[in-house]
Amino acid sequence: MEIGRSLLILKKLIYNTLGNFHQMSKLEIYTIEVRLGGISDWC
């Protein structure tokens, strides 16, 4: 449970950091979301 919660927080941090500071395209952010989603599925 704790790992899942940590990943969720990490995911939000990464999403916000990439979205705000690097202004990545939505496709790149979506790709990262999918990867993190895949990781959380294993936990």
Backbone atoms as SQL, in Angstrom:
CREATE TABLE atoms (id INTEGER PRIMARY KEY, chain TEXT, resi INTEGER, resn TEXT, atom TEXT, x REAL, y REAL, z REAL);
INSERT INTO atoms VALUES
  (1, 'A', 1, 'MET', 'N', 0.829, -1.198, 0.000),
  (2, 'A', 1, 'MET', 'CA', 0.000, 0.000, 0.000),
  (3, 'A', 1, 'MET', 'C', 0.874, 1.262, 0.000),
  (4, 'A', 2, 'GLU', 'N', 1.894, 1.272, 0.860),
  (5, 'A', 2, 'GLU', 'CA', 2.765, 2.444, 0.952),
  (6, 'A', 2, 'GLU', 'C', 3.492, 2.702, -0.369),
  (7, 'A', 3, 'ILE', 'N', 3.918, 1.618, -1.019),
  (8, 'A', 3, 'ILE', 'CA', 4.625, 1.759, -2.299),
  (9, 'A', 3, 'ILE', 'C', 3.703, 2.384, -3.340),
  (10, 'A', 4, 'GLY', 'N', 2.476, 1.932, -3.368),
  (11, 'A', 4, 'GLY', 'CA', 1.509, 2.476, -4.318),
  (12, 'A', 4, 'GLY', 'C', 1.271, 3.955, -4.087),
  (13, 'A', 5, 'ARG', 'N', 1.162, 4.337, -2.817),
  (14, 'A', 5, 'ARG', 'CA', 0.938, 5.750, -2.471),
  (15, 'A', 5, 'ARG', 'C', 2.150, 6.585, -2.862),
  (16, 'A', 6, 'SER', 'N', 3.352, 6.054, -2.607),
  (17, 'A', 6, 'SER', 'CA', 4.576, 6.765, -2.961),
  (18, 'A', 6, 'SER', 'C', 4.673, 6.967, -4.465),
  (19, 'A', 7, 'LEU', 'N', 4.319, 5.933, -5.222),
  (20, 'A', 7, 'LEU', 'CA', 4.347, 6.044, -6.673),
  (21, 'A', 7, 'LEU', 'C', 3.356, 7.079, -7.170),
  (22, 'A', 8, 'LEU', 'N', 2.205, 7.144, -6.527),
  (23, 'A', 8, 'LEU', 'CA', 1.193, 8.121, -6.928),
  (24, 'A', 8, 'LEU', 'C', 1.710, 9.539, -6.715),
  (25, 'A', 9, 'ILE', 'N', 2.363, 9.769, -5.572),
  (26, 'A', 9, 'ILE', 'CA', 2.946, 11.083, -5.279),
  (27, 'A', 9, 'ILE', 'C', 4.069, 11.382, -6.269),
  (28, 'A', 10, 'LEU', 'N', 4.922, 10.395, -6.516),
  (29, 'A', 10, 'LEU', 'CA', 6.033, 10.555, -7.450),
  (30, 'A', 10, 'LEU', 'C', 5.504, 10.886, -8.845),
  (31, 'A', 11, 'LYS', 'N', 4.439, 10.175, -9.237),
  (32, 'A', 11, 'LYS', 'CA', 3.822, 10.392, -10.534),
  (33, 'A', 11, 'LYS', 'C', 3.336, 11.834, -10.671),
  (34, 'A', 12, 'LYS', 'N', 2.697, 12.346, -9.626),
  (35, 'A', 12, 'LYS', 'CA', 2.205, 13.726, -9.646),
  (36, 'A', 12, 'LYS', 'C', 3.360, 14.707, -9.721),
  (37, 'A', 13, 'LEU', 'N', 4.435, 14.432, -8.951),
  (38, 'A', 13, 'LEU', 'CA', 5.603, 15.304, -8.967),
  (39, 'A', 13, 'LEU', 'C', 6.231, 15.347, -10.355),
  (40, 'A', 14, 'ILE', 'N', 6.412, 14.185, -10.951),
  (41, 'A', 14, 'ILE', 'CA', 7.003, 14.108, -12.285),
  (42, 'A', 14, 'ILE', 'C', 6.103, 14.806, -13.297),
  (43, 'A', 15, 'TYR', 'N', 4.800, 14.544, -13.221),
  (44, 'A', 15, 'TYR', 'CA', 3.847, 15.146, -14.143),
  (45, 'A', 15, 'TYR', 'C', 3.908, 16.663, -14.046),
  (46, 'A', 16, 'ASN', 'N', 3.897, 17.193, -12.802),
  (47, 'A', 16, 'ASN', 'CA', 3.935, 18.639, -12.599),
  (48, 'A', 16, 'ASN', 'C', 5.256, 19.244, -13.048),
  (49, 'A', 17, 'THR', 'N', 6.354, 18.560, -12.714),
  (50, 'A', 17, 'THR', 'CA', 7.682, 19.073, -13.074),
  (51, 'A', 17, 'THR', 'C', 7.848, 19.127, -14.586),
  (52, 'A', 18, 'LEU', 'N', 7.527, 18.040, -15.254),
  (53, 'A', 18, 'LEU', 'CA', 7.674, 17.999, -16.703),
  (54, 'A', 18, 'LEU', 'C', 6.707, 18.953, -17.383),
  (55, 'A', 19, 'GLY', 'N', 5.470, 18.981, -16.878),
  (56, 'A', 19, 'GLY', 'CA', 4.457, 19.847, -17.479),
  (57, 'A', 19, 'GLY', 'C', 4.782, 21.321, -17.316),
  (58, 'A', 20, 'ASN', 'N', 5.260, 21.706, -16.129),
  (59, 'A', 20, 'ASN', 'CA', 5.484, 23.120, -15.846),
  (60, 'A', 20, 'ASN', 'C', 6.830, 23.634, -16.346),
  (61, 'A', 21, 'PHE', 'N', 7.900, 22.902, -16.046),
  (62, 'A', 21, 'PHE', 'CA', 9.231, 23.421, -16.325),
  (63, 'A', 21, 'PHE', 'C', 9.733, 23.093, -17.722),
  (64, 'A', 22, 'HIS', 'N', 9.449, 21.911, -18.210),
  (65, 'A', 22, 'HIS', 'CA', 9.953, 21.512, -19.522),
  (66, 'A', 22, 'HIS', 'C', 8.898, 21.672, -20.616),
  (67, 'A', 23, 'GLN', 'N', 7.639, 21.834, -20.190),
  (68, 'A', 23, 'GLN', 'CA', 6.526, 21.999, -21.124),
  (69, 'A', 23, 'GLN', 'C', 6.585, 20.950, -22.241),
  (70, 'A', 24, 'MET', 'N', 6.670, 19.704, -21.807),
  (71, 'A', 24, 'MET', 'CA', 6.700, 18.598, -22.760),
  (72, 'A', 24, 'MET', 'C', 5.350, 18.482, -23.441),
  (73, 'A', 25, 'SER', 'N', 5.379, 17.873, -24.607),
  (74, 'A', 25, 'SER', 'CA', 4.129, 17.674, -25.323),
  (75, 'A', 25, 'SER', 'C', 3.243, 16.702, -24.558),
  (76, 'A', 26, 'LYS', 'N', 1.957, 16.755, -24.814),
  (77, 'A', 26, 'LYS', 'CA', 1.021, 15.869, -24.128),
  (78, 'A', 26, 'LYS', 'C', 1.337, 14.409, -24.427),
  (79, 'A', 27, 'LEU', 'N', 1.847, 14.128, -25.620),
  (80, 'A', 27, 'LEU', 'CA', 2.181, 12.749, -25.979),
  (81, 'A', 27, 'LEU', 'C', 3.299, 12.221, -25.094),
  (82, 'A', 28, 'GLU', 'N', 4.325, 13.047, -24.861),
  (83, 'A', 28, 'GLU', 'CA', 5.438, 12.622, -24.004),
  (84, 'A', 28, 'GLU', 'C', 4.968, 12.395, -22.572),
  (85, 'A', 29, 'ILE', 'N', 4.145, 13.293, -22.062),
  (86, 'A', 29, 'ILE', 'CA', 3.624, 13.144, -20.698),
  (87, 'A', 29, 'ILE', 'C', 2.756, 11.890, -20.616),
  (88, 'A', 30, 'TYR', 'N', 1.948, 11.654, -21.658),
  (89, 'A', 30, 'TYR', 'CA', 1.091, 10.471, -21.683),
  (90, 'A', 30, 'TYR', 'C', 1.937, 9.199, -21.653),
  (91, 'A', 31, 'THR', 'N', 3.033, 9.201, -22.403),
  (92, 'A', 31, 'THR', 'CA', 3.933, 8.038, -22.433),
  (93, 'A', 31, 'THR', 'C', 4.490, 7.758, -21.041),
  (94, 'A', 32, 'ILE', 'N', 4.893, 8.813, -20.332),
  (95, 'A', 32, 'ILE', 'CA', 5.413, 8.657, -18.967),
  (96, 'A', 32, 'ILE', 'C', 4.317, 8.130, -18.045),
  (97, 'A', 33, 'GLU', 'N', 3.106, 8.669, -18.194),
  (98, 'A', 33, 'GLU', 'CA', 1.968, 8.214, -17.393),
  (99, 'A', 33, 'GLU', 'C', 1.749, 6.716, -17.588),
  (100, 'A', 34, 'VAL', 'N', 1.808, 6.263, -18.829),
  (101, 'A', 34, 'VAL', 'CA', 1.600, 4.845, -19.130),
  (102, 'A', 34, 'VAL', 'C', 2.687, 4.000, -18.479),
  (103, 'A', 35, 'ARG', 'N', 3.929, 4.456, -18.553),
  (104, 'A', 35, 'ARG', 'CA', 5.042, 3.715, -17.940),
  (105, 'A', 35, 'ARG', 'C', 4.864, 3.618, -16.435),
  (106, 'A', 36, 'LEU', 'N', 4.534, 4.748, -15.796),
  (107, 'A', 36, 'LEU', 'CA', 4.339, 4.735, -14.346),
  (108, 'A', 36, 'LEU', 'C', 3.125, 3.897, -13.981),
  (109, 'A', 37, 'GLY', 'N', 2.090, 3.952, -14.807),
  (110, 'A', 37, 'GLY', 'CA', 0.911, 3.127, -14.567),
  (111, 'A', 37, 'GLY', 'C', 1.274, 1.655, -14.628),
  (112, 'A', 38, 'GLY', 'N', 2.136, 1.290, -15.572),
  (113, 'A', 38, 'GLY', 'CA', 2.591, -0.087, -15.695),
  (114, 'A', 38, 'GLY', 'C', 3.383, -0.518, -14.485),
  (115, 'A', 39, 'ILE', 'N', 4.201, 0.391, -13.962),
  (116, 'A', 39, 'ILE', 'CA', 4.985, 0.077, -12.760),
  (117, 'A', 39, 'ILE', 'C', 4.054, -0.168, -11.577),
  (118, 'A', 40, 'SER', 'N', 3.069, 0.707, -11.398),
  (119, 'A', 40, 'SER', 'CA', 2.187, 0.585, -10.239),
  (120, 'A', 40, 'SER', 'C', 1.329, -0.679, -10.307),
  (121, 'A', 41, 'ASP', 'N', 1.101, -1.177, -11.519),
  (122, 'A', 41, 'ASP', 'CA', 0.337, -2.417, -11.668),
  (123, 'A', 41, 'ASP', 'C', 1.061, -3.606, -11.039),
  (124, 'A', 42, 'TRP', 'N', 2.397, -3.517, -10.975),
  (125, 'A', 42, 'TRP', 'CA', 3.181, -4.625, -10.427),
  (126, 'A', 42, 'TRP', 'C', 3.205, -4.624, -8.909),
  (127, 'A', 43, 'CYS', 'N', 2.854, -3.494, -8.306),
  (128, 'A', 43, 'CYS', 'CA', 2.945, -3.382, -6.850),
  (129, 'A', 43, 'CYS', 'C', 1.727, -3.984, -6.162);
